Amino acid sequence: MEKKIVGNDLLKVYEKTGAKKKIITILAWGDPIDVGAGNEEEIAVQVSARIKNNGEFVNTMVDGFINAKAKLLNPNANDVVKYSICDVQQGDASVLETPKGKRIFFDGGKNQMFARYLAVRYSKQNSASSRLAVDAIVVTHGDNDHLGGLIEIAKSEKNTSSTKRIFIQPKAVLHNGLIKGTSNKPLLAFGTTTVNAADGESYVTDLGDDITQVPAAQMNTNFSKWQEVLSEWKKNGPVKIQRLSDKIHANAFDFLQNEGIWIKILGPIEDTVNAQPALRLFKNPLKELPEAQGEAIGTNLKLANSYSVSHTINGHSLVLLIEYGNVRLLLTGDINKQAQVRMLAQAATDNFPTRVDILKVPHHGSADFSTAFLNQAQPVISVVSSGDENEMTEYIHPRATLVGALGKYSRIPQPIVFCTELSAFYKYMGNARQVKADGTAKGGKFYAHQRTAYGIIHFCFNRERIVVFTHSGKRDLKEAYAVKIMADGRAVPDNISII
């Protein structure tokens, strides 16, 4: 068989039983495919497909057919970047792969879901002798719903099921330098703080670089576990652990430049206090009513006098602008309104983009956002990563005002807004009841549902065109859109090619 690359936006692969055809999988633009003999109607192929085997989803090579009119490209002509925002319930986790196979993980959620997704996607990397090379892991900030799932990747190595374990070896781990301690008091939570005589505000000056060198007693439980994971990965090979900010970014993403992919670091915004690098402590915001009709797009901030641990670590998330030709992708971590307003103030000197095409929406769709920030970005496609799976993590994400603002401040008449939890599909299974270990019933009956499709948002894009799609309850049904991005920033909707 000959190795090719899918040139259609979506390509159906089917199996035949007599005259009947059944969809095995649907490939996307840029996916690899092995092509065999064909005729005027169809071509025999072999592809990697996600199928259910003994109750578990696995990736395996399967034989099938495609329409003879399918567009197939030589691998050396592949120029498609793949970016997937994964459904990890309440949290963030995503994967970016370049045409030449470079790979970056951005966050990992808080549970096993990201590890399970990776175990299916990279099914051959299920043993210590076949570790998946990851060029960089970016930890936007140290909250558990971004960091905890990366720890679960390492824990998955001990899973007895080969379909649920993944072995990786990162070459670099990049983070914002804020390391959470054992105290919940803002002036103690991140180590040493210093008052800046210029503005009277407090700043964190105890910024970590290589987390494996920080005394364990100075970290909270989650960071201590993360330190153990990093130390184990370092035993398997070199891992560059580096703090990044808008002032420190040299060589962090140089491995992408020969493919014409550039990553700019817009945040956290680093200050200098007493000749030391510093990150400002953010304050608790006061509640604000939504802006009234006719009111100017605002950057006003109503803040309490008290500092906040959560707003500080969220506000100093790593913010990355990824540029590939005409296409711009903005990853924002959990930045809040205070951070967004600061970035706008820095726009003239730090080249904050006047528009982006794909926006990973900040903080799971929180109400703590700046309309001026969205108006500056003017996203064509926005994705909210959220999932309020129980009452303990119920934050009403995404907020209604945020979803409305994403539509209002987009630069196209029909903005594309996805949400991971809304893109998942649940099949009704009937009444159920929990059962104890001894077989007796626990509690009353309840309605049971099975998740048959995760809310993963997939992007495929080259230097001037974006395809975005997600799955549904049916194997052959996708919600998909295509947009061309012109050199002047105009976004022009395009037809989806599916065959």
C-alpha positions as CSV (number, residue, x, y, z in Angstrom):
1,M,0.0,0.0,0.0
2,E,1.0,3.6,-0.6
3,K,1.0,6.2,2.1
4,K,-1.1,9.3,1.4
5,I,-2.7,12.2,3.2
6,V,-6.4,13.0,3.1
7,G,-7.1,16.1,1.0
8,N,-10.8,16.3,1.6
9,D,-12.2,18.1,4.7
10,L,-13.9,14.9,5.7
11,L,-13.5,11.4,4.1
12,K,-15.8,8.5,4.7
13,V,-14.2,5.0,5.1
14,Y,-16.6,2.1,4.8
15,E,-16.7,-1.6,4.7
16,K,-18.9,-3.7,2.4
17,T,-21.1,-6.7,2.9
18,G,-22.4,-7.5,-0.5
19,A,-24.1,-4.4,-1.8
20,K,-24.4,-2.9,1.7
21,K,-22.0,-0.3,2.9
22,K,-21.3,0.6,6.6
23,I,-19.2,3.6,7.7
24,I,-16.1,2.5,9.7
25,T,-14.8,5.9,10.4
26,I,-14.5,9.4,9.0
27,L,-11.0,10.8,8.4
28,A,-10.2,14.5,8.4
29,W,-8.1,16.8,6.3
30,G,-4.4,16.0,6.9
31,D,-5.0,12.5,8.3
32,P,-2.6,9.7,7.0
33,I,-4.1,6.9,5.0
34,D,-2.6,3.8,3.3
35,V,-4.0,3.3,-0.2
36,G,-4.2,0.1,-2.2
37,A,-5.8,-1.0,-5.5
38,G,-8.9,0.7,-6.8
39,N,-11.3,1.0,-9.7
40,E,-13.6,3.7,-11.1
41,E,-15.9,3.6,-8.0
42,E,-13.7,2.9,-5.0
43,I,-10.3,2.5,-3.6
44,A,-9.1,-0.1,-1.0
45,V,-7.5,1.5,2.0
46,Q,-6.1,0.7,5.4
47,V,-6.6,3.3,8.2
48,S,-6.3,3.7,11.9
49,A,-9.8,3.7,13.3
50,R,-11.4,4.0,16.8
51,I,-13.6,0.9,17.3
52,K,-15.2,-0.8,20.2
53,N,-13.6,-4.1,21.2
54,N,-14.8,-6.1,24.2
55,G,-16.6,-3.0,25.6
56,E,-13.5,-0.7,25.3
57,F,-12.6,1.8,22.6
58,V,-9.3,1.1,20.9
59,N,-7.4,2.4,17.9
60,T,-6.5,-0.3,15.4
61,M,-5.7,-0.7,11.7
62,V,-8.7,-1.7,9.7
63,D,-9.3,-2.4,6.0
64,G,-12.0,-0.5,4.1
65,F,-12.9,1.5,1.0
66,I,-13.2,5.1,0.0
67,N,-14.8,6.8,-2.9
68,A,-12.5,6.9,-6.0
69,K,-13.1,10.6,-6.3
70,A,-11.4,11.3,-2.9
71,K,-8.6,13.8,-2.9
72,L,-5.3,12.2,-1.8
73,L,-2.0,14.0,-1.3
74,N,1.6,12.9,-1.0
75,P,2.9,13.1,2.6
76,N,5.6,15.6,1.6
77,A,2.8,18.0,0.5
78,N,1.1,17.9,3.9
79,D,0.8,21.4,5.4
80,V,-2.1,20.9,7.8
81,V,-1.8,21.6,11.5
82,K,-4.1,19.5,13.7
83,Y,-5.4,21.0,17.0
84,S,-7.9,19.2,19.3
85,I,-9.5,20.7,22.4
86,C,-10.5,17.7,24.5
87,D,-13.5,17.1,26.6
88,V,-12.2,16.8,30.2
89,Q,-15.3,18.1,31.9
90,Q,-14.4,21.1,34.1
91,G,-10.8,21.9,32.9
92,D,-8.6,22.5,29.9
93,A,-6.6,20.0,27.8
94,S,-5.6,20.2,24.1
95,V,-3.1,18.8,21.6
96,L,-1.4,20.4,18.7
97,E,0.4,18.5,16.0
98,T,2.3,20.0,13.1
99,P,2.6,18.7,9.5
100,K,6.1,17.3,10.3
101,G,4.9,15.6,13.5
102,K,5.9,18.0,16.2
103,R,3.6,17.7,19.2
104,I,2.6,20.0,22.0
105,F,0.2,19.3,24.9
106,F,-1.5,22.3,26.5
107,D,-2.7,21.5,30.1
108,G,-4.3,18.2,31.0
109,G,-7.6,18.7,32.8
110,K,-7.9,17.3,36.3
111,N,-9.0,13.7,35.8
112,Q,-8.2,10.6,33.7
113,M,-10.1,11.8,30.6
114,F,-7.1,13.4,28.9
115,A,-4.9,10.3,29.5
116,R,-7.6,8.0,28.2
117,Y,-8.0,10.1,25.1
118,L,-4.2,10.0,24.5
119,A,-4.2,6.3,25.1
120,V,-6.7,5.8,22.3
121,R,-5.1,8.3,19.9
122,Y,-1.6,7.0,20.4
123,S,-2.4,3.4,21.0
124,K,1.1,2.1,20.0
125,Q,2.7,4.0,22.9
126,N,1.3,1.6,25.6
127,S,4.7,0.4,27.0
128,A,7.8,1.9,28.5
129,S,9.8,0.9,25.4
130,S,7.6,2.9,23.1
131,R,7.3,6.3,24.7
132,L,5.5,9.1,22.8
133,A,7.9,12.0,22.2
134,V,6.2,15.3,23.2
135,D,8.1,18.3,22.1
136,A,6.6,20.5,24.8
137,I,4.0,20.4,27.6
138,V,2.6,23.8,28.4
139,V,1.1,24.2,31.8
140,T,-0.8,27.5,31.6
141,H,-1.1,27.7,35.4
142,G,-1.1,25.4,38.4
143,D,-4.8,24.9,39.2
144,N,-5.8,21.3,39.5
145,D,-8.2,21.4,36.5
146,H,-5.3,22.2,34.3
147,L,-2.4,20.4,36.0
148,G,-4.0,17.3,37.6
149,G,-4.7,15.4,34.4
150,L,-1.0,15.6,33.5
151,I,-0.2,13.7,36.7
152,E,-2.8,11.2,35.6
153,I,-0.9,10.6,32.4
154,A,2.0,9.3,34.4
155,K,-0.3,7.3,36.7
156,S,-1.8,5.6,33.6
157,E,1.5,3.8,33.0
158,K,0.5,1.4,35.8
159,N,-2.9,0.6,34.4
160,T,-3.3,-3.1,33.7
161,S,-5.3,-2.5,30.5
162,S,-3.1,-1.6,27.5
163,T,-5.9,0.5,26.1
164,K,-5.9,2.8,29.1
165,R,-2.2,3.5,29.5
166,I,0.0,5.9,27.7
167,F,3.8,6.4,28.1
168,I,5.2,9.8,27.1
169,Q,8.6,11.5,27.2
170,P,8.4,15.3,27.1
171,K,11.4,17.3,25.8
172,A,10.3,20.5,27.6
173,V,7.8,21.6,30.2
174,L,6.9,25.3,30.1
175,H,5.0,27.1,32.9
176,N,4.3,30.5,34.4
177,G,6.6,30.3,37.4
178,L,3.9,30.6,40.1
179,I,4.3,27.6,42.5
180,K,1.5,27.1,45.0
181,G,2.5,26.7,48.6
182,T,0.7,25.3,51.5
183,S,-0.8,28.6,52.7
184,N,-4.1,30.0,51.3
185,K,-3.2,33.5,52.3
186,P,-2.4,35.7,49.2
187,L,0.8,37.2,50.7
188,L,2.2,33.7,51.5
189,A,0.7,31.4,48.9
190,F,3.4,31.8,46.3
191,G,6.5,32.3,48.5
192,T,8.2,35.7,48.8
193,T,6.2,38.8,48.0
194,T,7.6,42.3,47.7
195,V,5.9,45.7,47.9
196,N,6.7,47.9,44.9
197,A,7.5,51.4,46.0
198,A,6.4,52.8,42.7
199,D,2.7,51.8,43.0
200,G,2.4,50.4,46.6
201,E,1.2,47.0,45.3
202,S,2.5,43.6,46.3
203,Y,4.2,41.4,43.8
204,V,5.4,37.7,43.8
205,T,9.2,37.7,43.4
206,D,9.7,34.1,44.4
207,L,9.2,32.7,40.9
208,G,10.2,29.1,40.2
209,D,12.0,27.9,37.1
210,D,12.9,24.2,37.4
211,I,10.2,22.8,39.7
212,T,12.2,19.7,40.4
213,Q,14.7,21.9,42.3
214,V,12.1,23.5,44.6
215,P,12.0,22.0,48.2
216,A,8.9,19.8,48.5
217,A,8.0,21.5,51.8
218,Q,7.4,24.8,49.9
219,M,4.7,23.3,47.6
220,N,1.1,22.1,48.1
221,T,0.2,18.5,47.5
222,N,-0.6,18.8,43.8
223,F,2.6,20.5,43.0
224,S,4.5,17.9,45.1
225,K,2.9,15.2,43.0
226,W,3.8,17.1,39.8
227,Q,7.4,17.4,41.0
228,E,7.6,13.6,41.4
229,V,6.3,13.1,37.8
230,L,8.8,15.5,36.4
231,S,11.6,13.9,38.3
232,E,10.6,10.5,36.9
233,W,10.5,11.8,33.3
234,K,13.9,13.4,33.8
235,K,15.3,9.9,34.6
236,N,14.2,8.7,31.2
237,G,15.9,11.5,29.3
238,P,16.5,15.3,29.3
239,V,13.6,17.5,30.1
240,K,14.0,21.3,29.8
241,I,11.8,22.9,32.5
242,Q,11.4,26.6,31.9
243,R,9.4,29.6,33.2
244,L,7.9,31.8,30.5
245,S,6.4,35.3,30.5
246,D,6.1,38.1,28.0
247,K,9.7,39.0,28.9
248,I,11.1,35.5,28.9
249,H,10.5,33.3,25.9
250,A,13.8,32.9,24.1
251,N,14.1,29.6,22.2
252,A,11.0,28.0,23.8
253,F,9.3,27.2,20.5
254,D,12.2,27.4,18.1
255,F,11.5,23.8,17.0
256,L,8.4,25.0,15.1
257,Q,10.1,27.7,13.1
258,N,11.2,25.5,10.2
259,E,7.5,24.8,9.5
260,G,6.6,28.5,9.5
261,I,4.7,28.2,12.8
262,W,5.4,31.0,15.3
263,I,4.3,31.3,19.0
264,K,4.3,34.6,20.8
265,I,3.9,34.8,24.6
266,L,1.5,37.5,25.6
267,G,1.2,36.6,29.2
268,P,1.8,36.6,32.1
269,I,3.0,40.2,32.0
270,E,6.2,40.4,34.0
271,D,7.3,43.4,36.0
272,T,10.5,44.3,37.7
273,V,10.6,45.0,41.4
274,N,13.8,45.7,43.2
275,A,15.7,44.4,40.2
276,Q,13.9,41.1,40.4
277,P,11.3,39.6,38.0
278,A,7.9,39.8,39.5
279,L,4.2,39.0,38.9
280,R,1.6,41.3,40.4
281,L,-0.8,40.0,43.0
282,F,-4.3,40.5,41.7
283,K,-7.2,41.6,43.8
284,N,-10.7,40.3,44.3
285,P,-13.1,41.9,41.8
286,L,-16.3,43.5,42.9
287,K,-19.5,42.4,41.3
288,E,-20.5,44.4,38.2
289,L,-23.7,44.6,36.2
290,P,-23.4,43.8,32.5
291,E,-22.7,46.9,30.5
292,A,-25.8,48.7,29.5
293,Q,-27.0,49.2,25.9
294,G,-25.1,52.1,24.3
295,E,-22.4,52.1,27.0
296,A,-18.9,52.3,25.6
297,I,-16.9,49.1,25.5
298,G,-15.3,49.1,28.9
299,T,-11.9,48.4,30.5
300,N,-13.1,49.7,33.9
301,L,-12.2,47.5,36.9
302,K,-14.0,47.5,40.2
303,L,-11.7,45.9,42.7
304,A,-11.7,45.2,46.4
305,N,-8.7,46.1,48.5
306,S,-8.0,42.4,49.3
307,Y,-5.6,40.3,47.3
308,S,-6.8,36.9,45.9
309,V,-4.9,33.7,45.4
310,S,-7.2,32.3,42.7
311,H,-7.4,35.6,40.7
312,T,-3.6,35.9,40.8
313,I,-2.8,32.4,39.5
314,N,-5.6,32.6,36.9
315,G,-4.6,36.1,35.8
316,H,-1.0,35.0,35.2
317,S,-1.9,32.1,33.0
318,L,0.4,31.6,30.0
319,V,-1.2,33.2,27.0
320,L,0.1,32.1,23.6
321,L,-0.6,33.4,20.2
322,I,0.1,30.8,17.5
323,E,0.5,32.1,14.0
324,Y,0.6,30.0,10.8
325,G,0.4,32.0,7.7
326,N,-2.8,34.0,7.8
327,V,-4.2,32.0,10.7
328,R,-4.0,33.0,14.3
329,L,-4.9,30.9,17.3
330,L,-5.1,32.4,20.8
331,L,-4.8,30.2,23.9
332,T,-5.7,32.1,27.0
333,G,-5.6,29.7,30.0
334,D,-7.9,31.1,32.7
335,I,-7.0,34.8,32.4
336,N,-9.6,37.1,34.0
337,K,-10.7,40.7,33.3
338,Q,-7.7,42.2,35.2
339,A,-5.2,40.3,33.1
340,Q,-7.1,41.0,29.9
341,V,-7.2,44.8,30.6
342,R,-3.4,44.7,31.3
343,M,-2.8,43.0,28.0
344,L,-4.8,45.6,26.1
345,A,-2.7,48.3,27.8
346,Q,0.4,46.5,26.6
347,A,-0.9,46.2,23.0
348,A,1.2,49.0,21.5
349,T,4.5,47.6,22.7
350,D,3.8,43.9,22.9
351,N,2.0,43.5,19.5
352,F,-1.3,42.2,21.0
353,P,-3.2,41.0,17.9
354,T,-5.8,43.2,16.4
355,R,-7.7,40.0,15.5
356,V,-7.5,36.3,16.1
357,D,-9.3,33.6,14.1
358,I,-9.6,30.8,16.8
359,L,-10.0,31.7,20.4
360,K,-9.7,29.2,23.3
361,V,-12.1,31.1,25.5
362,P,-10.6,32.2,28.9
363,H,-11.6,30.4,32.1
364,H,-14.2,28.0,30.8
365,G,-16.6,30.8,29.9
366,S,-16.5,32.7,33.2
367,A,-18.3,36.0,33.6
368,D,-15.0,37.7,34.6
369,F,-14.1,38.9,31.1
370,S,-13.5,42.2,29.3
371,T,-15.6,43.2,26.3
372,A,-12.8,45.4,25.1
373,F,-10.5,42.3,25.0
374,L,-13.1,40.4,22.9
375,N,-13.6,43.4,20.6
376,Q,-9.8,43.5,20.1
377,A,-9.6,39.8,19.3
378,Q,-12.8,39.6,17.2
379,P,-12.7,35.8,16.9
380,V,-14.2,33.9,14.1
381,I,-14.3,30.6,16.0
382,S,-14.5,30.4,19.8
383,V,-14.3,27.3,21.9
384,V,-15.3,27.0,25.6
385,S,-13.9,24.1,27.5
386,S,-16.3,23.4,30.4
387,G,-18.2,20.7,32.2
388,D,-20.1,21.0,35.4
389,E,-20.1,17.3,36.2
390,N,-21.2,17.6,39.9
391,E,-22.5,20.2,42.3
392,M,-19.0,20.7,43.7
393,T,-17.7,22.0,40.4
394,E,-20.9,23.8,39.4
395,Y,-19.8,27.3,38.2
396,I,-22.5,27.8,35.6
397,H,-20.0,27.8,32.8
398,P,-20.2,29.2,30.2
399,R,-22.0,32.2,31.4
400,A,-24.8,33.5,29.2
401,T,-23.3,37.0,29.0
402,L,-20.0,35.6,27.8
403,V,-21.6,33.5,25.1
404,G,-23.5,36.5,23.9
405,A,-20.4,38.7,23.9
406,L,-18.5,36.1,21.8
407,G,-21.2,36.4,19.1
408,K,-21.4,40.2,19.3
409,Y,-17.7,40.9,19.1
410,S,-16.9,38.4,16.3
411,R,-16.0,39.9,13.0
412,I,-18.3,37.6,11.0
413,P,-22.1,37.8,10.8
414,Q,-22.6,34.2,11.9
415,P,-19.9,33.5,14.5
416,I,-19.0,29.9,15.3
417,V,-19.1,29.1,19.0
418,F,-18.4,25.6,20.4
419,C,-18.6,24.3,23.9
420,T,-17.1,20.9,24.8
421,E,-19.9,19.8,27.2
422,L,-22.6,20.8,24.7
423,S,-20.8,18.9,21.9
424,A,-20.9,15.6,23.8
425,F,-23.6,13.1,23.2
426,Y,-25.3,10.9,25.8
427,K,-27.5,7.9,25.0
428,Y,-30.4,7.2,27.3
429,M,-30.0,3.7,28.8
430,G,-33.1,3.4,30.9
431,N,-33.6,3.2,34.7
432,A,-30.7,2.1,36.8
433,R,-29.7,1.6,40.4
434,Q,-26.3,1.5,42.1
435,V,-25.3,-1.8,43.6
436,K,-23.0,-2.4,46.6
437,A,-20.1,-4.8,46.6
438,D,-22.3,-7.5,48.1
439,G,-24.9,-7.1,45.4
440,T,-27.5,-5.3,47.4
441,A,-29.1,-2.1,46.0
442,K,-27.8,1.3,47.0
443,G,-30.3,4.1,46.8
444,G,-33.3,4.4,44.5
445,K,-33.6,4.2,40.8
446,F,-32.4,6.9,38.5
447,Y,-32.3,7.7,34.8
448,A,-29.0,6.3,33.3
449,H,-27.1,7.7,30.3
450,Q,-24.0,6.5,28.5
451,R,-21.6,9.0,26.9
452,T,-21.2,7.7,23.4
453,A,-19.4,10.8,21.9
454,Y,-17.0,13.1,23.8
455,G,-17.2,16.9,23.2
456,I,-13.9,17.1,21.4
457,I,-13.5,20.0,19.0
458,H,-11.1,19.3,16.2
459,F,-9.3,21.9,14.0
460,C,-7.4,21.3,10.8
461,F,-5.8,24.4,9.2
462,N,-3.1,25.4,6.8
463,R,-1.8,28.9,6.2
464,E,-5.1,30.3,4.9
465,R,-8.0,27.9,5.6
466,I,-9.6,26.5,8.8
467,V,-11.8,23.4,9.1
468,V,-13.4,22.8,12.5
469,F,-15.7,19.9,13.4
470,T,-17.0,17.8,16.2
471,H,-18.8,14.5,16.6
472,S,-22.3,13.5,17.3
473,G,-24.3,10.4,18.4
474,K,-24.0,9.0,14.8
475,R,-20.7,7.9,13.3
476,D,-21.4,9.5,10.0
477,L,-22.8,12.8,11.3
478,K,-20.4,15.7,12.1
479,E,-21.0,19.4,12.7
480,A,-18.3,21.0,10.5
481,Y,-17.5,24.5,9.1
482,A,-14.8,25.8,6.9
483,V,-13.4,29.4,6.8
484,K,-10.8,31.0,4.6
485,I,-8.6,33.7,6.2
486,M,-7.4,36.3,3.8
487,A,-4.1,38.2,4.2
488,D,-5.9,41.3,5.2
489,G,-7.7,39.4,8.0
490,R,-11.1,39.0,6.3
491,A,-12.8,35.7,7.1
492,V,-14.8,34.1,4.3
493,P,-17.0,31.1,4.9
494,D,-16.2,28.2,2.6
495,N,-17.9,24.9,1.6
496,I,-17.1,21.7,3.5
497,S,-15.7,19.0,1.2
498,I,-17.1,15.6,2.4
499,I,-17.0,12.5,0.2
